[in-house]
Amino acid sequence: MLRVGIVGLGRMGKTHAQNMVNHIPEVKLVAACSIFEEELLYAKEYLGVENTYSSFEKMIDEAKLDFVVIAAGADVRPSMICYAMEKGIHTFAEKPLGLSEEDIKKVVEVVEKYKDRVKFQVGFMRRFDADYLYAKEKIESGEIGSIVYIRAYGIDPSSGLDSFVNFAKNSNSGGIYHDMAIHDIDLIRWLTGCEFSKVWAVGANFARPELDEVGELETGIVQAQLNNGAMVHLVVGRNAPHGYQVETEIMGTKGWLRIAGVPEKNLVTIYDHTGVRRECSANFPERFKKAFIEEIVGFARCIKENRNPQASAQDGLIATRVSLVCQQSLQEGIIKEC
Ligand SMILES: NC(=O)c1ccc[n+]([C@@H]2O[C@H](COP(=O)([O-])OP(=O)(O)OC[C@H]3O[C@@H](n4cnc5c(N)ncnc54)[C@H](O)[C@@H]3O)[C@@H](O)[C@H]2O)c1
């Protein structure tokens, strides 16, 4: 069994930690690190983690880990990745790998330097989702012909909008493209094998205009073209009234695919005084529950079998670069080459 430590026990870190404790027998969560005492208490009391730390470096130096999951914010992530890799600890890091291209380039250099003996994977969990894997198989078998157009929605539920507005007043997400569209950008690269060649981004704040003051967006749109000519629309946002809307449509010359065209929570239809309805998936931990488990299982297997994971630091860098070009396009109001 692999000994794992985690840093960051916020929304994302708790999801990974709970998965490792409850659903992934290949690993044992033996250490946790956070700057918040209540999160360390949570790790001890609810997750049964033996050792807790307020210093990441101390955890890496002392906890005798096989691998570490880095789910602290993107501002501190690059230095944590480099420290862990240099100490020979296999590293799984959440997306994005950092806030700037320069910081991520340093991460890529360090990952490349140690890649023969230390594994690294970035948290693009959609690559591990059964529905996206099925769609990829269909594309690769030629069933839908050549891809002409992709439309992707990635919109958080309105229930999280207030907390996002508070977060945006005090912290830096890197912008909606960097924080959210990065998943769709990676997904499209992975599904098509093509790169983004040009983008035009626009955005607006109608529900919470105060987001203008902190330079954040409630809804952002990107029109893009890939280097083979295929066309793309991305819609990312933080205000879906009905739940968590992650939907991808792929139009080919011989057929179309829609993944979660209606983002249903499950197969249950409810018949009640409102009529007949299906509930929507509520949030990212629910929609991608199995994918979050599978990405850690996949990483553990790569370590055991000495294979390189497929979601690489280079993938993290390229997706970030495209997302940053989207942000520049938004700010300058022009189409930008990637
Ligand atoms: N893959 C996905 O779909 C997905 C979804 C949500 C968030 N994320 C990513 O996960 C990361 C965390 O997001 P979140 O929503 O959990 O954030 P959060 O603010 O809820 O949690 C951040 C955590 O980092 C810890 N932390 C910060 N600085 C630290 C330091 N110096 N040392 C130790 N701990 C430190 C804090 O204690 C906190 O537990 C973000 O970068 C985000 O992009 C990914």
The ligand as a Gaussian input file, in Angstrom:
#p B3LYP/6-31G(d) Opt

LIG

0 1
 N      -10.059000      19.494000     -10.521000
 C      -11.093000      20.268000     -10.241000
 O      -12.166000      20.143000     -10.820000
 C      -10.961000      21.298000      -9.171000
 C      -12.111000      21.746000      -8.511000
 C      -11.957000      22.689000      -7.505000
 C      -10.710000      23.197000      -7.191000
 N       -9.620000      22.736000      -7.871000
 C       -8.286000      23.287000      -7.599000
 O       -7.876000      22.911000      -6.307000
 C       -7.192000      23.974000      -5.678000
 C       -7.776000      24.202000      -4.300000
 O       -9.103000      24.641000      -4.467000
 P      -10.116000      24.678000      -3.228000
 O      -11.404000      25.113000      -3.774000
 O      -10.017000      23.423000      -2.455000
 O       -9.456000      25.869000      -2.381000
 P       -9.662000      26.188000      -0.846000
 O       -9.347000      27.645000      -0.689000
 O      -10.984000      25.693000      -0.369000
 O       -8.523000      25.338000      -0.109000
 C       -7.165000      25.671000      -0.209000
 C       -6.405000      24.900000       0.847000
 O       -5.012000      25.154000       0.688000
 C       -4.420000      25.221000       1.977000
 N       -3.192000      26.033000       1.889000
 C       -3.024000      27.236000       1.281000
 N       -1.743000      27.651000       1.414000
 C       -1.093000      26.688000       2.095000
 C        0.242000      26.526000       2.557000
 N        1.180000      27.450000       2.325000
 N        0.560000      25.408000       3.251000
 C       -0.393000      24.473000       3.507000
 N       -1.675000      24.568000       3.099000
 C       -2.022000      25.661000       2.411000
 C       -5.465000      25.843000       2.864000
 O       -5.231000      25.428000       4.174000
 C       -6.737000      25.234000       2.280000
 O       -6.982000      24.008000       2.915000
 C       -7.363000      25.212000      -6.585000
 O       -6.139000      25.553000      -7.176000
 C       -8.359000      24.806000      -7.634000
 O       -8.039000      25.270000      -8.915000
 C       -9.718000      21.795000      -8.830000

